[in-house]
Amino acid sequence: MFKDKEFNASLFKIAIPIIIQQSFMCSLNYVDLIMIGQLSETSVVAVGAANQLFFIFSCLVSGLTDGVAIFSAQYWGKRDVKNIKKVLGYSLPLSIFIGFLFFVLSIFFPGVIVKQYSHDAKVIGQGIDYLRVAGLSYVFTAITFCFVSVLRSIQDIKIPVTASVIALLLNSSLNYILIFGHLGFPSLGVKGAALATLISRGVEMSIVIFHIYHKNSPASISICHILSLDYNFFKLFMKISIPHVLSLMTWSLGLAAYQIIFSKMGTNAYAAVNIAQTVEALTFVLFTGLSGAASVMIGNQIGANNMHRILTYSKKFFIFGISMALFLGCLMAIGGNILLSFYEISAATHNFAAMLIKVYAALLWIKVLNMLLYSILCAGGDTKYSFLISTTALWFFGIPTVFIGAIIFEFPVYIVMILVFSEELVKLIGGLHRFFSRKWIRRIIS
């Protein structure tokens, strides 16, 4: 299957650094949750609820920066640095604005946010404490996301990896010191975890920016790139980006709706969902790297107008992704209890989480195939169709089915999680139909 040496070289050059970066970014959250889990279940739920705001934020910013990546990948296919800077000049101020908006929400309205996920006074209080400290990290993360999206598209991803590694090590060290009060520092609990996150995200952003301007990277823009406005170009950029932003935004709001439904099932069930989702995310980092590589490589080939490689590369990604999903699903099912042993949780929460991990393990391949499929469709600029199918699957199939199962029939949480995958099946059918039609293959650059 992998006799194509150029494909192999590009895949590992792009995917492995992204996998490493995502592993450390995900591990950063996992270390947070493990250390906070040593405090109490209340703290786990509080931080999980507070981080739903970050999840919505990251989806919104990712939607915008993925639009940047679509253009950058195709422009890099013909080495057009001028227009890469132009795209970044449009997106960076928008990303900063989004980060600032969520910063304001976390500082002035934290209670409103956390109350959507819990009515427990202790959970709400700790969630508010976390958000008010971590709020500024949204601005730092928005800037990092924007620059890194371009660095990935031009296959310069060693520095983002380095920055993520340093951020993880710093965050872990600061968590140890600030959560529990070591080395003479006061014990700050969830406030300490939030402060550690804020500092590590700021350091990560600083490293990325220093590299870009020190090396005069294609991602190094000046104020003139931000202030200049080419109306036709901007119109095209927004035409491609807005559907993708809306897609990720409606998806993130839908996942928030799922979380609200799960929170109504009790503290044990909701704590189990938060833990199991973190375990799933640790496994899923491989496929984040794979889909990132697919987006860049397919985008580069579209920019180079190489039709044969576009289709060949796409099918290879599908085969590789499904094979790895089945393999890692087995490992997840076998090793789930080992990861759960790090948590100080009740027997009921442990049992729920163990069953949820098995559900994720069995159905992982469907999510992986969809992730690759829609990354490839978007690499061709087919963001409108992706938005329509994803939104329909989520809001007309997934959420109603889960609501009925959880609230009306009161199924166990692991049965309800199976119902979540009705959304994935609808997306899969629509995505495969679009892929084989070849209507998604569009060279959006001139």
C-alpha positions as CSV (number, residue, x, y, z in Angstrom):
1,M,0.0,0.0,0.0
2,F,2.8,2.4,0.8
3,K,5.2,1.8,-2.1
4,D,4.9,5.5,-2.9
5,K,8.1,6.9,-1.3
6,E,7.1,10.5,-1.8
7,F,3.8,9.9,-0.1
8,N,5.5,8.1,2.8
9,A,8.1,10.8,3.2
10,S,5.5,13.6,3.2
11,L,3.2,11.7,5.5
12,F,5.8,11.1,8.2
13,K,7.3,14.5,7.8
14,I,4.0,16.2,8.4
15,A,2.0,13.7,10.5
16,I,4.6,12.7,13.1
17,P,5.4,16.2,14.4
18,I,1.6,17.0,14.5
19,I,1.0,13.8,16.4
20,I,3.8,14.7,18.9
21,Q,2.4,18.2,19.3
22,Q,-1.2,17.1,19.7
23,S,0.0,14.4,22.2
24,F,1.6,17.0,24.3
25,M,-1.3,19.4,24.0
26,C,-3.7,16.6,25.0
27,S,-1.4,15.4,27.7
28,L,-1.4,18.9,29.1
29,N,-5.1,18.7,29.7
30,Y,-4.8,15.1,30.9
31,V,-2.1,16.0,33.5
32,D,-4.5,18.8,34.6
33,L,-7.3,16.4,35.1
34,I,-5.2,13.8,36.9
35,M,-3.8,16.3,39.3
36,I,-7.2,17.9,39.9
37,G,-8.6,14.4,40.3
38,Q,-6.5,14.1,43.4
39,L,-8.6,16.8,45.0
40,S,-12.1,15.5,44.5
41,E,-14.8,14.5,42.0
42,T,-16.3,18.0,42.5
43,S,-13.1,19.6,41.2
44,V,-13.0,17.2,38.2
45,V,-16.6,18.2,37.3
46,A,-15.9,21.9,37.9
47,V,-12.9,22.1,35.6
48,G,-14.6,19.9,33.1
49,A,-17.6,22.3,33.0
50,A,-15.4,25.3,32.9
51,N,-13.4,23.9,30.0
52,Q,-16.6,23.6,27.9
53,L,-16.1,27.3,27.2
54,F,-12.6,26.6,26.0
55,F,-13.9,23.8,23.8
56,I,-16.4,26.1,22.1
57,F,-13.7,28.8,21.7
58,S,-11.2,26.4,20.3
59,C,-13.7,25.1,17.7
60,L,-14.5,28.6,16.6
61,V,-10.9,29.7,16.3
62,S,-10.0,26.4,14.6
63,G,-12.8,27.0,12.1
64,L,-11.2,30.3,11.2
65,T,-7.6,29.0,11.2
66,D,-8.5,25.9,9.2
67,G,-9.7,28.3,6.5
68,V,-6.3,29.9,6.7
69,A,-4.7,26.4,6.3
70,I,-6.8,25.6,3.3
71,F,-5.5,28.6,1.4
72,S,-2.0,28.3,2.8
73,A,-1.7,24.7,1.7
74,Q,-2.8,25.4,-1.8
75,Y,-0.6,28.5,-2.1
76,W,2.4,26.6,-0.7
77,G,1.8,24.0,-3.5
78,K,3.0,26.7,-5.9
79,R,5.2,28.5,-3.3
80,D,3.2,31.7,-3.3
81,V,4.4,33.4,-0.1
82,K,2.9,36.8,-0.8
83,N,-0.7,35.5,-0.7
84,I,0.1,33.3,2.4
85,K,0.9,36.5,4.2
86,K,-2.2,38.2,2.9
87,V,-4.4,35.4,4.3
88,L,-2.7,35.5,7.6
89,G,-3.1,39.3,7.7
90,Y,-6.9,38.8,7.5
91,S,-7.2,36.0,10.0
92,L,-4.9,37.1,12.8
93,P,-7.0,40.1,13.9
94,L,-10.1,38.0,13.7
95,S,-8.6,35.3,15.9
96,I,-7.4,37.9,18.5
97,F,-10.9,39.4,18.5
98,I,-12.5,36.0,19.2
99,G,-9.9,35.3,22.0
100,F,-10.7,38.6,23.6
101,L,-14.4,38.0,23.4
102,F,-14.1,34.7,25.3
103,F,-11.7,36.3,27.7
104,V,-14.5,38.8,28.6
105,L,-17.0,36.0,29.0
106,S,-14.7,34.1,31.3
107,I,-14.0,37.1,33.5
108,F,-17.5,38.7,33.7
109,F,-19.9,35.8,33.2
110,P,-18.2,32.7,34.5
111,G,-21.2,31.7,36.7
112,V,-23.6,31.8,33.8
113,I,-21.4,29.4,31.9
114,V,-20.7,26.9,34.6
115,K,-24.4,26.8,35.7
116,Q,-25.3,25.3,32.3
117,Y,-23.4,22.1,33.3
118,S,-24.1,21.8,37.0
119,H,-26.3,23.1,39.8
120,D,-24.0,22.0,42.6
121,A,-22.9,25.1,44.5
122,K,-19.4,23.7,45.1
123,V,-18.9,22.8,41.4
124,I,-20.1,26.3,40.3
125,G,-17.8,28.0,42.8
126,Q,-14.7,26.1,41.7
127,G,-15.6,26.5,38.0
128,I,-15.9,30.3,38.4
129,D,-12.5,30.4,40.2
130,Y,-10.9,28.4,37.3
131,L,-12.4,30.5,34.5
132,R,-11.5,33.9,36.0
133,V,-7.8,33.0,36.3
134,A,-7.5,31.1,33.0
135,G,-9.4,33.7,30.9
136,L,-6.5,35.5,29.4
137,S,-5.1,32.2,28.0
138,Y,-7.9,32.4,25.3
139,V,-6.1,35.3,23.7
140,F,-2.7,33.6,23.8
141,T,-4.2,30.4,22.3
142,A,-6.0,32.3,19.5
143,I,-2.7,33.8,18.4
144,T,-0.9,30.5,18.6
145,F,-3.6,28.6,16.6
146,C,-3.4,31.2,13.8
147,F,0.3,31.1,13.3
148,V,0.6,27.3,13.7
149,S,-2.0,26.8,11.1
150,V,0.2,28.5,8.5
151,L,3.4,26.7,9.8
152,R,1.7,23.4,9.3
153,S,0.6,24.2,5.8
154,I,4.1,25.1,4.8
155,Q,5.5,22.0,6.6
156,D,7.4,23.9,9.2
157,I,6.2,22.2,12.3
158,K,9.2,21.5,14.5
159,I,8.9,24.7,16.4
160,P,5.2,24.2,17.2
161,V,6.1,20.8,18.5
162,T,9.0,22.2,20.6
163,A,6.7,24.9,22.0
164,S,4.0,22.3,23.0
165,V,6.6,20.1,24.7
166,I,7.9,23.1,26.7
167,A,4.3,24.1,27.6
168,L,3.5,20.6,28.8
169,L,6.6,20.4,31.0
170,L,6.0,23.9,32.4
171,N,2.3,23.2,33.0
172,S,3.0,20.0,34.8
173,S,5.6,21.5,37.0
174,L,3.4,24.5,37.9
175,N,0.5,22.2,38.5
176,Y,2.5,20.3,41.0
177,I,3.6,23.5,42.7
178,L,0.5,25.5,42.6
179,I,-2.4,23.0,43.0
180,F,-0.9,21.3,46.1
181,G,1.3,24.1,47.5
182,H,4.9,22.7,47.1
183,L,8.2,24.6,47.3
184,G,6.8,27.2,49.6
185,F,3.9,28.2,47.4
186,P,0.3,28.3,48.8
187,S,-2.1,25.5,47.9
188,L,-4.4,27.0,45.3
189,G,-6.4,24.0,44.1
190,V,-8.2,24.6,40.8
191,K,-7.0,28.2,40.8
192,G,-3.4,26.8,40.7
193,A,-4.3,24.6,37.7
194,A,-5.8,27.7,35.9
195,L,-2.7,29.8,36.6
196,A,-0.4,27.0,35.4
197,T,-2.5,26.8,32.1
198,L,-2.3,30.6,31.7
199,I,1.5,30.8,32.1
200,S,2.2,27.7,29.9
201,R,0.0,29.0,27.0
202,G,1.7,32.4,27.2
203,V,5.1,30.7,26.9
204,E,4.0,28.5,24.0
205,M,2.7,31.6,22.1
206,S,6.0,33.5,22.7
207,I,8.1,30.6,21.4
208,V,6.1,30.3,18.2
209,I,6.2,34.1,17.5
210,F,9.9,34.3,18.3
211,H,10.7,31.5,15.8
212,I,8.6,33.0,13.0
213,Y,10.2,36.5,13.2
214,H,13.7,35.3,14.0
215,K,13.7,33.0,11.0
216,N,11.8,35.4,8.7
217,S,9.2,32.6,8.1
218,P,6.5,33.0,5.4
219,A,4.2,33.4,8.4
220,S,6.0,36.6,9.5
221,I,3.6,39.4,8.7
222,S,3.8,43.2,9.3
223,I,1.1,45.7,10.0
224,C,0.7,46.5,6.3
225,H,-0.5,42.9,5.7
226,I,-3.2,43.5,8.4
227,L,-4.3,46.9,7.1
228,S,-4.2,46.2,3.4
229,L,-7.6,45.0,2.0
230,D,-8.1,43.3,-1.4
231,Y,-11.9,43.1,-1.5
232,N,-12.2,40.2,-4.0
233,F,-9.6,38.2,-2.2
234,F,-11.2,38.8,1.2
235,K,-14.6,37.8,-0.2
236,L,-13.1,34.5,-1.5
237,F,-11.4,33.9,1.9
238,M,-14.6,34.5,3.8
239,K,-16.6,32.4,1.3
240,I,-14.5,29.4,2.1
241,S,-13.8,30.2,5.8
242,I,-17.3,31.1,7.0
243,P,-19.0,27.8,6.3
244,H,-16.1,26.0,8.1
245,V,-16.4,28.4,11.1
246,L,-20.1,27.8,11.2
247,S,-19.6,24.1,10.9
248,L,-17.2,23.9,13.9
249,M,-19.3,26.4,15.8
250,T,-22.5,24.5,15.4
251,W,-20.6,21.3,16.1
252,S,-19.1,22.7,19.3
253,L,-22.5,24.0,20.5
254,G,-23.9,20.6,19.7
255,L,-21.3,18.9,21.8
256,A,-22.0,21.5,24.6
257,A,-25.7,20.4,24.3
258,Y,-24.5,16.8,24.6
259,Q,-22.6,17.8,27.8
260,I,-25.7,19.5,29.2
261,I,-27.7,16.3,28.6
262,F,-25.1,14.2,30.2
263,S,-24.9,16.6,33.2
264,K,-28.6,15.9,33.8
265,M,-27.8,12.2,34.3
266,G,-26.1,12.8,37.7
267,T,-22.6,13.7,39.0
268,N,-21.2,10.2,38.7
269,A,-22.3,9.8,35.1
270,Y,-21.1,13.3,34.1
271,A,-17.7,12.8,35.9
272,A,-17.4,9.5,34.0
273,V,-18.1,11.2,30.7
274,N,-15.4,13.8,31.3
275,I,-12.8,11.2,32.2
276,A,-13.6,8.8,29.4
277,Q,-13.5,11.7,26.8
278,T,-10.1,12.6,28.1
279,V,-8.9,9.0,27.7
280,E,-10.4,8.9,24.2
281,A,-8.6,12.2,23.3
282,L,-5.3,10.6,24.3
283,T,-5.9,7.9,21.7
284,F,-7.3,10.3,19.1
285,V,-4.1,12.4,18.9
286,L,-2.7,10.0,16.3
287,F,-5.6,10.7,14.0
288,T,-5.5,14.4,14.6
289,G,-2.0,14.2,13.1
290,L,-3.1,12.0,10.3
291,S,-6.0,14.3,9.3
292,G,-3.7,17.3,9.6
293,A,-1.3,15.6,7.2
294,A,-4.2,14.7,4.9
295,S,-5.4,18.2,4.7
296,V,-1.9,19.6,4.0
297,M,-0.9,17.0,1.5
298,I,-4.2,17.0,-0.4
299,G,-4.2,20.8,-0.4
300,N,-0.7,20.9,-1.7
301,Q,-1.6,18.5,-4.6
302,I,-4.7,20.5,-5.4
303,G,-2.6,23.6,-5.5
304,A,-0.1,21.8,-7.9
305,N,-3.2,20.6,-10.0
306,N,-2.2,16.9,-9.7
307,M,-5.5,15.1,-10.0
308,H,-4.1,11.5,-9.9
309,R,-2.3,12.0,-6.6
310,I,-5.3,13.8,-5.0
311,L,-7.4,10.7,-5.3
312,T,-4.6,8.1,-4.7
313,Y,-3.5,9.9,-1.5
314,S,-7.0,10.2,-0.2
315,K,-7.7,6.5,-0.5
316,K,-4.4,5.7,1.2
317,F,-5.3,7.9,4.1
318,F,-8.7,6.1,4.5
319,I,-7.1,2.7,4.5
320,F,-4.4,3.7,6.9
321,G,-6.8,5.5,9.3
322,I,-9.3,2.7,9.6
323,S,-6.5,0.1,10.2
324,M,-4.9,2.2,12.9
325,A,-8.4,2.9,14.5
326,L,-9.2,-0.8,14.8
327,F,-5.8,-1.5,16.3
328,L,-5.8,1.4,18.8
329,G,-9.5,0.6,19.7
330,C,-8.3,-2.7,20.9
331,L,-5.5,-1.1,23.0
332,M,-8.0,1.4,24.4
333,A,-10.4,-1.4,25.5
334,I,-7.5,-3.4,27.1
335,G,-5.8,-0.5,28.8
336,G,-8.7,1.6,29.9
337,N,-8.7,0.4,33.5
338,I,-5.0,1.2,33.8
339,L,-5.7,4.8,33.0
340,L,-8.7,4.9,35.3
341,S,-6.5,3.7,38.2
342,F,-4.9,7.2,38.4
343,Y,-8.3,8.7,39.5
344,E,-9.6,8.9,43.0
345,I,-13.2,8.2,42.1
346,S,-16.2,6.3,43.4
347,A,-16.9,2.7,42.2
348,A,-20.0,3.9,40.3
349,T,-18.0,6.6,38.4
350,H,-15.3,4.0,37.7
351,N,-17.7,1.5,36.3
352,F,-19.5,4.1,34.1
353,A,-16.1,5.3,32.8
354,A,-14.9,1.8,32.0
355,M,-18.1,1.1,29.9
356,L,-17.8,4.4,28.1
357,I,-14.2,3.7,27.1
358,K,-15.3,0.3,25.7
359,V,-17.9,2.2,23.6
360,Y,-15.4,4.6,22.3
361,A,-13.0,1.7,21.5
362,A,-15.6,-0.2,19.5
363,L,-16.7,2.8,17.4
364,L,-13.5,4.8,17.1
365,W,-13.0,3.8,13.4
366,I,-16.2,5.6,12.4
367,K,-15.1,8.8,14.0
368,V,-11.6,8.5,12.4
369,L,-13.0,7.9,8.9
370,N,-15.3,10.9,9.2
371,M,-12.4,13.0,10.5
372,L,-10.2,12.1,7.5
373,L,-13.1,12.4,5.1
374,Y,-14.1,15.9,6.1
375,S,-10.5,17.1,6.3
376,I,-10.0,16.0,2.7
377,L,-13.3,17.6,1.5
378,C,-12.3,20.9,3.2
379,A,-8.8,20.7,1.7
380,G,-10.6,21.1,-1.7
381,G,-12.5,24.1,-0.4
382,D,-15.8,22.2,-0.1
383,T,-16.7,23.8,3.2
384,K,-20.3,24.6,2.4
385,Y,-21.3,21.0,1.8
386,S,-19.4,19.8,4.8
387,F,-21.2,22.4,7.0
388,L,-24.6,21.3,5.7
389,I,-24.1,17.6,6.3
390,S,-22.4,18.0,9.6
391,T,-25.0,20.3,11.0
392,T,-27.9,18.2,9.8
393,A,-26.4,15.0,11.3
394,L,-25.8,16.7,14.6
395,W,-28.9,18.7,15.2
396,F,-31.5,16.5,13.4
397,F,-30.2,13.1,14.3
398,G,-27.6,13.1,17.1
399,I,-29.0,15.5,19.7
400,P,-32.7,14.5,19.4
401,T,-31.7,10.8,19.7
402,V,-29.5,11.4,22.7
403,F,-32.1,13.6,24.4
404,I,-34.8,10.9,24.0
405,G,-32.5,8.2,25.3
406,A,-31.1,10.1,28.3
407,I,-34.1,12.2,29.5
408,I,-37.2,10.3,28.3
409,F,-36.1,6.7,28.5
410,E,-33.3,7.2,31.1
411,F,-30.9,4.8,29.5
412,P,-27.6,4.2,31.3
413,V,-24.9,6.6,30.2
414,Y,-23.0,4.1,28.1
415,I,-26.1,3.3,26.1
416,V,-26.7,7.1,25.6
417,M,-23.1,7.4,24.3
418,I,-23.8,4.7,21.7
419,L,-26.7,6.9,20.5
420,V,-24.3,9.8,20.0
421,F,-22.9,7.8,17.1
422,S,-26.1,8.1,15.1
423,E,-24.7,11.5,14.1
424,E,-21.5,9.9,12.9
425,L,-23.3,7.4,10.7
426,V,-25.3,10.1,8.9
427,K,-22.1,12.1,8.4
428,L,-20.3,9.1,7.0
429,I,-23.0,8.4,4.4
430,G,-23.2,12.0,3.2
431,G,-19.4,12.4,3.2
432,L,-18.7,9.2,1.2
433,H,-21.3,10.2,-1.4
434,R,-19.6,13.6,-1.8
435,F,-16.1,12.2,-2.0
436,F,-16.9,9.7,-4.8
437,S,-18.7,12.4,-6.8
438,R,-15.4,14.3,-7.0
439,K,-17.3,17.6,-6.8
440,W,-15.2,18.6,-3.8
441,I,-12.0,18.9,-5.8
442,R,-11.6,22.6,-6.4
443,R,-8.5,24.8,-7.0
444,I,-9.6,27.8,-5.1
445,I,-6.4,29.9,-5.7
446,S,-5.6,31.7,-8.9
